[in-house]
Structure formats: C-alpha cells, structure tokens
Amino acid sequence: MNITQIRNATIVVEYANKKFLIDPMLAEKGTYSTFPDTIRQDTFNPLVSLPTSIDNILDGLDAVIVTHLHLDHFDEVAKNVLPKEIKMFVQNEADAEEVKASGFKNVEVLQQDTIFEGIQLVKTKGVHGRGEELLKIIGEVCGVVFKHRSEKVLYVAGDTVWYKGVQEELDTHKPDIIIVNGGDNQFIEYGSLIMGKEDVYEVHKAAPNAKVISVHMEAVNHWTLSREELKNFSKEKEFSSNILVPEDGESYSF
C-alpha cells in the first residue's frame, strides 16, 4: 500500500496493485472564490498549488472515489480532465446521477460489499459537522474501507467529525491505517465541519494500534487547524508516534 497526499482531501491510494484517486480537487491555486460564512474572505481557493502535474496524478489511474460532491472534493477541473470512461465510485444515487450528467459513463454507488478488481470497498458512515440544521444544509457524506488479503486494512474516513458512527466503523473493521480529514474547517455560524485535534485524538484512543494520517489541511480558506498545531498537540497528548501529518506531495508505504 502506498498513500500520497496531493492537496486538501485529494489523495492517491495504491492498493493491491490498483491506483485510486480520492476526492479530486485539481484546479490551479486561486481558481475559486472563498466559501461563504468562513474566515479568510480575502483569499481564493485552493490556497496552494498542486505538488505535481495533473498528468502524474492521472498516470496509471484505475478508479476514482468521490465521497461527496462539494467543490473541494470534486471540482470543475476534475470533471474536465478525468477520462469519461474511468471507474467512478460515489456515495448514493443522487451523486451518481450528477456525476453521470458530467459525462462519466462508468459510475457505481458504493455498498457494504462492493468489489473492484478483487478489492473490497466498504461504504462507511460520516457526519459533516454537528447539529441538525447544519447537516440539512451541508448534505450527506461517506468514507470507505479498503480490504484485500495481501494488504493492511485502510479506512478513509472522509469529511466527518468524531461521533459514534466513526467509533462503530473502527470497531467493525479494525483498520491498520486511518486517514482523517483533520483541518478543523469551519463555518463561522455553525462551527466545525470536519475533525479538529480533539477529534483526531479520539480516533487514536479508539484505535491505539493504528497509524493515523491527517489530511485536508491548510488548502482551502476555512481551515483552522494547522499541521504544526496538530503535531504539537500530538506530542502533548503523547500519540505523536501514531500520527502522520503529510505535506502536499508526501507519500507513505505500509
């Protein structure tokens, strides 16, 4: 297994000899306006450039997983540059119809027992923030667990905060590697949309033998938790040996 942090929630997972692109936001730095009701309203998204070329990201690609359709997870550039015949996995039928409307021809809704080239893909639960009012606005999200007899179990949690659903996924699948979206991105009115440092700590406590990788950091205007702060916090709480906080372009092999 090899995991490469591209930018924001965009990662490349090479698993059982297949290459997956997850949540592609591929636009050049500063292409899009800021998200409303957030900090840094004088900036444009993404805040940083891609660490490599789009050609490199797409080279040898076998499938794409889109956990939900927010701009910072599936943008206009991704819609334009991804091959229309590529295998696309999405969270539900509504997302499938929208992706198909963008011209993609090989779209499948993730299930509990999806099989792709011998790899089991398990759709997992998530909540994109706290509070019923926010969740009505923000919509549904998912994560995914990867399983294969030749690989460690990988859990990509997606855009979720820590809550009992994440605990249940950890208890059920007992992942060896956990990727969390840990930038504590926030709406001013509603608070956190994804995990902050305390959420990441809860993940570690629930799965103390797993390696946690925190992504979705410092790339769009509403982030509030920096890489450096998370690293310092992990030292204070004595779990720094169990967490990785990659820079854009950094890879890990397991």
C-alpha positions in Angstrom: 0.0 0.0 0.0 1.2 3.5 -0.9 -0.6 6.7 0.1 0.2 10.0 -1.4 -1.2 13.3 -0.1 -1.9 15.5 -3.1 -3.7 18.6 -1.6 -6.6 19.1 0.7 -8.6 15.8 0.7 -7.2 14.7 -2.6 -5.1 11.6 -2.1 -3.8 8.8 -4.3 -4.0 5.3 -2.8 -2.1 2.5 -4.5 -3.7 -0.7 -3.1 -3.3 -4.3 -4.2 -1.7 -3.1 -7.4 -4.5 -0.7 -8.3 -4.3 3.1 -8.2 -7.3 5.0 -6.7 -7.7 8.8 -6.8 -9.9 10.1 -3.9 -11.8 13.4 -3.8 -10.0 15.2 -6.7 -9.8 18.9 -6.5 -7.4 19.7 -9.3 -7.7 23.4 -10.1 -4.8 25.8 -10.1 -4.2 27.9 -7.0 -6.7 30.7 -6.6 -9.2 29.5 -9.1 -12.4 29.7 -7.0 -13.9 32.2 -4.6 -14.0 31.6 -0.9 -16.6 29.5 0.9 -19.3 31.8 2.5 -19.7 32.3 6.2 -16.0 31.5 6.8 -12.7 33.1 7.7 -10.1 34.4 5.2 -12.7 36.1 2.9 -9.9 37.9 1.1 -8.4 34.7 -0.4 -9.2 32.4 -3.3 -9.3 28.6 -3.4 -7.3 26.5 -3.5 -4.8 28.4 -1.3 -1.8 26.3 -2.6 -0.7 24.8 -5.9 -0.7 21.1 -6.7 2.6 19.5 -5.7 2.8 17.6 -9.0 1.3 17.7 -12.5 -2.2 16.5 -13.3 -0.7 14.1 -15.8 1.3 12.5 -13.0 -1.8 12.2 -10.8 -3.8 10.5 -13.6 -1.0 8.3 -14.9 -2.0 4.6 -14.4 -5.2 5.5 -12.7 -7.7 2.6 -12.2 -10.6 4.2 -10.3 -11.8 7.4 -8.7 -13.7 7.6 -5.4 -15.7 10.7 -4.7 -17.0 10.8 -1.1 -19.4 13.7 -1.8 -19.7 16.4 -4.4 -18.5 19.6 -2.6 -16.2 21.7 -4.7 -13.1 20.9 -2.6 -13.7 17.2 -3.2 -14.8 17.1 -6.9 -14.2 20.3 -8.8 -14.7 21.5 -12.4 -11.1 20.7 -13.4 -11.5 17.2 -12.2 -14.7 16.9 -14.2 -12.9 18.1 -17.3 -9.6 16.2 -17.1 -10.7 12.8 -15.8 -11.3 10.2 -18.5 -15.0 9.8 -19.0 -14.6 6.0 -19.1 -12.8 5.8 -15.8 -14.4 3.8 -13.0 -16.1 6.2 -10.6 -17.4 5.3 -7.2 -19.9 7.6 -5.4 -21.9 7.6 -2.2 -25.5 7.5 -3.4 -27.8 7.6 -6.4 -28.2 11.3 -6.3 -24.5 11.8 -6.6 -24.3 9.1 -9.3 -26.8 11.0 -11.4 -24.9 14.2 -11.1 -21.6 12.6 -12.0 -23.2 10.9 -15.0 -24.6 14.3 -16.1 -20.9 15.5 -16.2 -20.3 12.8 -18.9 -18.9 9.9 -16.8 -20.1 6.6 -18.1 -18.9 4.0 -15.6 -20.4 5.2 -12.3 -21.2 2.9 -9.3 -22.7 3.6 -5.9 -20.6 2.2 -3.1 -22.2 -0.5 -1.0 -21.1 -2.6 2.0 -19.7 -5.3 -0.2 -18.5 -3.5 -3.4 -15.8 -5.5 -5.2 -13.3 -3.8 -7.6 -10.6 -6.0 -9.1 -10.6 -8.2 -6.1 -10.5 -5.3 -3.6 -13.4 -5.0 -1.2 -14.7 -1.4 -0.8 -17.0 -0.8 2.1 -19.0 2.4 2.3 -18.8 4.0 5.8 -20.8 6.5 7.7 -19.9 10.1 8.4 -21.5 13.4 9.5 -20.2 16.6 8.0 -20.4 18.7 11.2 -22.6 18.9 14.3 -26.2 19.9 14.6 -29.3 19.0 12.6 -29.6 22.5 11.0 -26.1 22.3 9.6 -26.4 18.8 8.4 -29.5 19.7 6.4 -27.5 22.4 4.7 -24.3 20.5 4.2 -25.7 17.2 3.0 -24.6 13.6 3.1 -21.0 12.3 3.1 -19.3 8.9 3.3 -16.0 7.3 3.8 -14.6 4.0 2.5 -12.7 1.0 3.9 -10.3 -0.9 1.7 -9.7 -4.7 2.2 -7.6 -7.2 0.4 -5.9 -10.4 1.5 -2.5 -9.0 0.6 -2.9 -5.6 2.2 -3.5 -4.0 5.6 -7.0 -2.6 6.2 -7.3 1.0 5.2 -10.1 3.3 6.4 -10.6 6.7 4.7 -13.0 8.5 7.0 -13.9 11.4 4.7 -15.5 14.7 5.8 -16.7 13.7 9.2 -16.3 14.8 12.8 -15.8 12.3 15.5 -19.0 10.7 16.6 -20.4 7.3 17.4 -20.6 6.3 13.7 -16.8 6.6 13.4 -16.4 4.6 16.6 -18.6 1.9 15.1 -16.6 1.8 11.9 -13.4 1.4 13.8 -14.9 -1.4 16.0 -16.2 -3.2 12.9 -13.3 -3.0 10.6 -10.3 -2.7 12.9 -8.2 -0.7 10.4 -4.5 -0.7 10.4 -4.3 2.7 8.7 -6.8 5.5 9.2 -6.9 8.7 7.0 -8.8 11.5 8.6 -9.7 14.9 7.3 -8.2 16.9 10.1 -8.0 20.6 9.3 -11.0 21.6 11.5 -12.6 23.6 8.7 -15.4 25.7 10.0 -18.4 27.8 9.2 -18.5 30.8 11.5 -22.1 30.3 12.4 -22.1 26.5 12.8 -18.5 25.6 13.9 -16.5 22.5 12.8 -17.3 20.7 9.6 -14.5 18.1 9.9 -12.2 16.8 12.5 -10.2 19.0 14.8 -7.3 18.0 17.0 -9.6 16.6 19.8 -11.5 14.5 17.2 -8.2 13.1 15.9 -7.2 12.3 19.4 -10.5 10.4 19.9 -9.7 8.4 16.7 -6.3 7.5 18.2 -7.8 6.5 21.5 -10.4 4.3 19.8 -7.7 2.6 17.6 -4.4 3.0 19.5 -2.6 0.5 17.4 -3.5 2.1 14.1 -1.5 4.6 12.2 -3.5 7.8 11.7 -2.8 10.1 8.7 -4.3 13.6 8.8 -5.1 15.4 5.5 -7.4 18.2 4.3 -5.2 20.8 5.9 -4.2 24.4 5.0 -5.5 24.2 1.4 -8.9 25.9 1.4 -9.8 29.2 3.1 -11.9 27.9 6.1 -9.2 25.7 7.7 -8.5 26.5 11.3 -6.1 23.7 12.4 -2.6 23.9 11.1 -0.2 20.9 10.6 2.2 22.4 13.1 -0.5 22.8 15.8 -1.7 19.2 15.3 1.9 17.9 15.5 2.5 19.8 18.7 -0.9 18.6 20.2 0.0 15.0 19.4 3.3 15.4 21.3 1.4 16.9 24.3 -1.0 14.0 24.3 1.8 11.5 23.7 0.5 10.0 20.4 2.9 11.6 18.0 4.4 8.2 17.1 1.0 7.1 15.9 0.1 10.1 13.7 1.4 11.3 10.3 0.7 14.8 9.1 1.9 14.9 5.5 3.0 17.8 3.5 1.5 18.1 0.0 3.2 15.6 -2.3 4.4 13.4 0.6 4.0 9.6 0.4 3.9 6.7 2.8 4.2 3.0 2.2 2.8 0.3 4.5 
